[in-house]
């Protein structure tokens, strides 16, 4: 477990002064969503803090789904019940089955335009988008994701906290933050579906005149997109990055471990942007126990219960080990959130 603060001096406020808190939830597939739910449970257990108490919530991919639920007031416990299949029958069937469409056939490049656009940019972030553009178009419909959001949350964006959902334009390769003034208008369900649309697996999501795919193409967390939001404290739950190094036996395990190392490097660079602005940052990511529970298959649904329980325990232990605190203000009395000095490059 890694905890990072972008400033060496903790924020301290009186109990009657509100602290503007940003909550950033990264992607990481089904197991990443499960880990995030467990981490949110730990934050609620220790500090009484929930997503709907934040000033702003930014979600990417699976984190967009969890963040939307949390911003709408759905408790981590209720999310855990859904993830583990113990929710009521009505809630469990809200999404419906996934459908596969093989017409038109997924032949050739999924988005040659995006690949070419990223080739011209030649930035570090562009490589992932370039590769995703070269992969064939996905064949699985995202309708169940949209329906789940619309039936559980409703069709309107929450007024508070301000919710932002990150997706990627499938032609330009640029990040789009749905819910912001600069983004195209969209329903909350289709925005989450677009953020979750993994290239070569899910079909791109059409919103207005353009198509969108997974917001994690450039970054699993997109933490830098919240840097200019006038916040005192940002809490980032990043299930896809990790400084831990469990034994990697198989090829898939090595590939996932490499992705996690890259995600950690990207996250460290994004964290520096918050540090420059004097925003205090807390980053929580999986430790060795978590990674062992999560496994190498990011879409493994049968690991949800174990991953949630492990994350809840490991994050709780990490939070309790820390001695110093920052004020985390929500409805009612303020609480203290532990912080550490800078540990990013």
C-alpha positions as CSV (number, residue, x, y, z in Angstrom):
1,X,0.0,0.0,0.0
2,X,1.4,3.4,-1.0
3,X,0.2,6.7,0.5
4,X,1.5,9.9,-1.1
5,X,1.1,13.5,-0.1
6,X,1.8,16.2,-2.6
7,X,2.9,18.6,0.1
8,X,5.0,18.1,3.2
9,X,2.7,20.2,5.4
10,X,-0.7,18.8,6.3
11,X,-3.7,21.0,5.7
12,X,-5.3,22.0,9.0
13,X,-8.7,23.6,9.3
14,X,-11.1,24.4,12.1
15,X,-14.1,22.1,12.5
16,X,-16.5,24.8,11.2
17,X,-14.5,25.4,8.0
18,X,-15.2,23.3,5.0
19,X,-12.3,21.7,3.2
20,X,-12.7,21.2,-0.5
21,X,-12.0,17.5,-1.2
22,X,-11.6,15.9,-4.6
23,X,-12.0,12.2,-5.0
24,X,-10.3,10.5,-8.0
25,X,-11.2,6.9,-8.8
26,X,-9.0,5.1,-11.3
27,X,-9.7,2.2,-13.7
28,X,-8.7,-1.4,-13.4
29,X,-11.4,-3.7,-14.7
30,X,-13.7,-5.7,-12.6
31,X,-11.2,-6.5,-9.9
32,X,-10.1,-2.8,-9.9
33,X,-13.7,-1.8,-9.2
34,X,-13.9,-4.3,-6.4
35,X,-10.7,-3.0,-4.8
36,X,-12.0,0.5,-5.0
37,X,-15.2,-0.5,-3.3
38,X,-13.2,-2.1,-0.5
39,X,-11.0,1.0,-0.2
40,X,-14.1,3.3,0.0
41,X,-15.4,1.0,2.8
42,X,-12.2,1.6,4.7
43,X,-12.4,5.3,4.3
44,X,-16.0,5.3,5.6
45,X,-15.1,2.9,8.5
46,X,-12.2,5.0,9.7
47,X,-13.3,8.6,8.9
48,X,-17.0,8.5,8.0
49,X,-16.1,9.8,4.6
50,X,-18.1,8.9,1.6
51,X,-18.0,9.9,-2.1
52,X,-21.0,12.1,-1.9
53,X,-19.3,14.3,0.7
54,X,-16.6,15.3,-1.8
55,X,-16.5,18.6,-3.6
56,X,-15.6,16.9,-6.9
57,X,-15.5,13.3,-8.0
58,X,-13.4,12.3,-11.1
59,X,-13.8,8.7,-12.4
60,X,-12.1,6.8,-15.2
61,X,-13.3,3.5,-16.6
62,X,-14.4,1.2,-13.8
63,X,-13.7,4.1,-11.5
64,X,-16.3,6.1,-13.4
65,X,-18.9,3.5,-12.5
66,X,-18.0,3.4,-8.9
67,X,-17.6,7.1,-8.7
68,X,-21.0,7.7,-10.2
69,X,-22.7,5.4,-7.7
70,X,-20.8,7.0,-4.8
71,X,-21.6,10.5,-6.0
72,X,-25.3,9.6,-6.1
73,X,-25.2,8.5,-2.5
74,X,-25.0,4.7,-3.1
75,X,-23.0,3.4,-0.1
76,X,-19.9,1.2,-0.5
77,X,-21.7,-1.5,1.3
78,X,-24.5,-1.5,-1.3
79,X,-21.9,-1.5,-4.1
80,X,-20.2,-4.5,-2.4
81,X,-23.5,-6.4,-2.3
82,X,-24.0,-5.8,-6.0
83,X,-20.4,-6.8,-6.9
84,X,-20.6,-10.0,-4.9
85,X,-24.1,-11.0,-6.1
86,X,-25.8,-10.6,-2.7
87,X,-27.9,-7.6,-3.6
88,X,-31.7,-7.8,-4.1
89,X,-32.9,-9.6,-7.2
90,X,-34.2,-6.3,-8.7
91,X,-30.8,-4.5,-8.2
92,X,-28.9,-7.5,-9.4
93,X,-30.8,-7.7,-12.7
94,X,-30.7,-4.0,-13.4
95,X,-27.9,-4.3,-16.0
96,X,-29.2,-7.2,-18.0
97,X,-27.1,-9.5,-20.2
98,X,-24.2,-8.3,-22.4
99,X,-24.8,-8.7,-26.2
100,X,-22.3,-9.4,-28.9
101,X,-22.6,-7.9,-32.4
102,X,-20.4,-9.2,-35.1
103,X,-21.8,-7.0,-37.8
104,X,-20.1,-5.2,-39.3
105,X,-17.2,-7.6,-38.9
106,X,-14.5,-6.3,-36.6
107,X,-11.8,-6.4,-39.3
108,X,-8.9,-4.1,-39.7
109,X,-8.0,-1.2,-37.4
110,X,-10.6,0.0,-35.0
111,X,-9.6,3.6,-35.4
112,X,-6.9,4.4,-37.9
113,X,-7.7,8.1,-37.4
114,X,-6.9,7.9,-33.7
115,X,-3.7,6.0,-34.4
116,X,-2.5,8.5,-36.9
117,X,-3.4,11.4,-34.6
118,X,-1.4,9.9,-31.8
119,X,1.5,9.2,-34.2
120,X,1.7,12.9,-35.0
121,X,1.6,13.9,-31.4
122,X,4.5,11.7,-30.4
123,X,4.0,12.2,-26.6
124,X,4.4,9.6,-23.9
125,X,0.7,9.4,-23.4
126,X,0.1,8.9,-27.1
127,X,1.6,5.4,-27.4
128,X,-1.3,3.7,-25.6
129,X,-3.9,5.5,-27.7
130,X,-2.0,4.7,-30.8
131,X,-1.9,1.0,-30.0
132,X,-5.6,1.0,-29.0
133,X,-6.5,2.6,-32.4
134,X,-4.7,-0.2,-34.2
135,X,-6.7,-2.9,-32.4
136,X,-10.0,-4.2,-34.0
137,X,-13.3,-2.6,-33.1
138,X,-14.9,-4.2,-30.0
139,X,-18.0,-6.3,-30.4
140,X,-19.6,-6.3,-26.9
141,X,-22.4,-3.7,-26.4
142,X,-22.1,-1.4,-23.3
143,X,-25.9,-1.1,-22.9
144,X,-25.8,-3.1,-19.6
145,X,-23.5,-0.5,-18.1
146,X,-25.7,2.4,-19.2
147,X,-28.8,0.7,-18.0
148,X,-27.3,-0.1,-14.6
149,X,-26.4,3.5,-14.1
150,X,-29.7,4.9,-15.3
151,X,-31.8,2.4,-13.2
152,X,-29.8,2.7,-10.0
153,X,-28.7,6.4,-10.2
154,X,-31.2,7.9,-12.5
155,X,-30.8,9.9,-15.7
156,X,-29.6,13.2,-14.3
157,X,-26.1,14.3,-13.2
158,X,-25.8,15.0,-9.5
159,X,-25.7,18.6,-8.5
160,X,-23.3,17.9,-5.7
161,X,-20.6,16.7,-5.7
162,X,-19.6,17.8,-9.2
163,X,-19.1,14.5,-11.1
164,X,-16.6,14.2,-14.0
165,X,-16.3,11.2,-16.2
166,X,-13.2,10.7,-18.4
167,X,-13.4,9.0,-21.8
168,X,-11.3,9.2,-25.0
169,X,-12.5,10.5,-28.4
170,X,-12.1,7.5,-30.7
171,X,-11.1,9.7,-33.7
172,X,-8.8,12.4,-32.2
173,X,-7.5,10.3,-29.3
174,X,-8.0,13.3,-26.9
175,X,-9.4,13.0,-23.4
176,X,-12.9,14.2,-22.9
177,X,-14.2,15.0,-19.4
178,X,-18.0,14.5,-19.5
179,X,-19.9,16.6,-17.0
180,X,-17.6,19.6,-17.6
181,X,-18.7,22.7,-19.6
182,X,-16.3,22.0,-22.4
183,X,-17.5,18.4,-23.0
184,X,-20.4,17.5,-25.2
185,X,-23.7,17.1,-23.4
186,X,-24.5,13.5,-22.6
187,X,-26.6,11.3,-20.3
188,X,-24.8,10.1,-17.2
189,X,-25.3,6.5,-18.2
190,X,-23.8,6.8,-21.7
191,X,-20.9,8.8,-20.3
192,X,-20.0,6.0,-17.9
193,X,-20.5,3.4,-20.6
194,X,-18.1,5.4,-22.9
195,X,-15.5,5.6,-20.1
196,X,-15.7,1.8,-19.6
197,X,-15.6,0.9,-23.4
198,X,-12.3,-1.0,-23.5
199,X,-11.1,-1.0,-27.2
200,X,-11.2,-4.4,-29.0
201,X,-13.7,-5.7,-26.4
202,X,-16.5,-3.2,-26.0
203,X,-18.1,-1.3,-28.9
204,X,-17.3,2.4,-29.0
205,X,-20.1,4.5,-27.5
206,X,-21.7,7.1,-29.8
207,X,-22.5,10.4,-28.1
208,X,-23.7,13.2,-30.4
209,X,-21.7,13.0,-33.6
210,X,-18.6,11.3,-32.2
211,X,-17.6,7.9,-30.7
212,X,-15.8,7.4,-27.4
213,X,-13.9,4.6,-25.7
214,X,-12.2,3.8,-22.4
215,X,-10.9,6.9,-20.5
216,X,-8.0,4.8,-19.3
217,X,-6.2,4.8,-22.6
218,X,-4.0,7.8,-21.7
219,X,-4.0,7.2,-17.9
220,X,-5.7,4.8,-15.5
221,X,-6.3,7.7,-13.1
222,X,-6.2,10.9,-15.1
223,X,-5.3,12.6,-11.8
224,X,-3.9,15.7,-13.6
225,X,-7.4,16.7,-14.8
226,X,-8.3,17.7,-11.3
227,X,-5.2,19.8,-10.6
228,X,-6.8,23.1,-11.4
229,X,-10.1,22.7,-9.5
230,X,-9.3,24.8,-6.5
231,X,-9.2,21.9,-4.0
232,X,-7.5,21.7,-0.6
233,X,-7.2,17.9,-0.6
234,X,-7.4,15.2,-3.3
235,X,-7.8,11.5,-2.4
236,X,-6.9,9.2,-5.3
237,X,-7.8,5.5,-5.3
238,X,-5.6,3.9,-7.9
239,X,-6.2,0.1,-8.3
240,X,-4.1,-0.2,-11.5
241,X,-0.8,1.2,-10.1
242,X,1.3,-0.4,-7.4
243,X,4.8,-0.2,-6.0
244,X,4.5,-3.7,-4.7
245,X,6.2,-6.6,-6.5
246,X,4.6,-10.0,-5.9
247,X,6.2,-13.0,-7.7
248,X,5.2,-13.1,-11.4
249,X,5.2,-16.6,-12.6
250,X,3.2,-16.6,-15.9
251,X,3.3,-14.4,-19.0
252,X,0.0,-12.7,-18.2
253,X,1.2,-11.9,-14.7
254,X,4.3,-10.3,-16.1
255,X,2.3,-8.2,-18.6
256,X,0.0,-7.0,-15.8
257,X,2.9,-6.2,-13.5
258,X,4.5,-4.2,-16.3
259,X,1.2,-2.2,-16.8
260,X,1.1,-1.5,-13.1
261,X,4.7,-0.1,-13.1
262,X,3.8,2.1,-16.0
263,X,0.6,3.3,-14.3
264,X,2.7,4.1,-11.2
265,X,5.1,6.2,-13.3
266,X,2.3,8.1,-15.0
267,X,0.6,8.7,-11.7
268,X,3.8,10.1,-10.1
269,X,4.1,12.6,-13.0
270,X,0.4,13.6,-12.5
271,X,0.9,14.0,-8.8
272,X,3.7,16.5,-9.3
273,X,1.2,18.8,-11.0
274,X,-0.9,18.9,-7.9
275,X,2.1,19.5,-5.8
276,X,3.1,22.5,-7.8
277,X,-0.3,24.0,-7.0
278,X,0.0,23.3,-3.3
279,X,-2.8,20.7,-3.3
280,X,-2.4,18.0,-0.6
281,X,-2.7,14.6,-2.2
282,X,-3.3,11.2,-0.7
283,X,-2.9,8.2,-3.1
284,X,-4.0,4.7,-2.1
285,X,-3.0,1.7,-4.2
286,X,-2.9,-2.1,-3.9
287,X,-0.3,-3.8,-1.8
288,X,1.0,-7.3,-2.2
289,X,-1.9,-8.9,-0.4
290,X,-4.3,-7.0,-2.6
291,X,-2.5,-8.0,-5.8
292,X,-2.5,-11.6,-4.8
293,X,-6.3,-11.4,-4.2
294,X,-6.8,-9.5,-7.5
295,X,-4.8,-11.9,-9.7
296,X,-3.8,-11.2,-13.3
297,X,-7.2,-11.4,-14.9
298,X,-8.6,-7.9,-14.5
299,X,-12.1,-9.0,-15.6
300,X,-12.4,-11.8,-13.1
301,X,-15.9,-11.5,-11.5
302,X,-15.4,-14.5,-9.2
303,X,-12.8,-12.6,-7.1
304,X,-15.0,-9.7,-6.1
305,X,-15.7,-10.8,-2.6
306,X,-12.1,-11.7,-1.7
307,X,-10.8,-8.5,-3.3
308,X,-13.2,-6.2,-1.5
309,X,-12.5,-7.8,1.8
310,X,-8.8,-7.7,1.4
311,X,-8.8,-4.1,0.2
312,X,-11.0,-3.1,3.2
313,X,-8.5,-4.7,5.6
314,X,-5.3,-3.5,4.0
315,X,-6.4,0.1,3.5
316,X,-7.7,0.2,7.1
317,X,-4.4,-1.0,8.4
318,X,-2.5,1.6,6.3
319,X,-4.7,4.5,7.5
320,X,-4.4,3.4,11.1
321,X,-0.6,3.3,10.9
322,X,-0.3,7.0,10.1
323,X,0.1,9.5,12.9
324,X,-0.6,12.9,11.4
325,X,-3.9,14.2,10.0
326,X,-5.6,16.5,7.6
327,X,-9.1,17.8,8.1
328,X,-11.6,16.0,6.0
329,X,-14.9,17.8,6.3
330,X,-18.2,16.4,5.3
331,X,-21.6,16.8,6.8
332,X,-21.3,16.9,10.6
333,X,-18.1,17.0,12.5
334,X,-14.8,17.2,10.6
335,X,-12.5,14.1,10.7
336,X,-8.8,13.6,10.3
337,X,-7.2,12.0,7.3
338,X,-3.6,10.8,7.6
339,X,-0.9,12.1,5.3
340,X,2.7,11.6,4.6
341,X,5.4,13.8,3.2
342,X,6.3,13.8,-0.5
343,X,7.4,10.4,-1.7
344,X,7.0,10.8,-5.5
345,X,9.9,11.6,-7.7
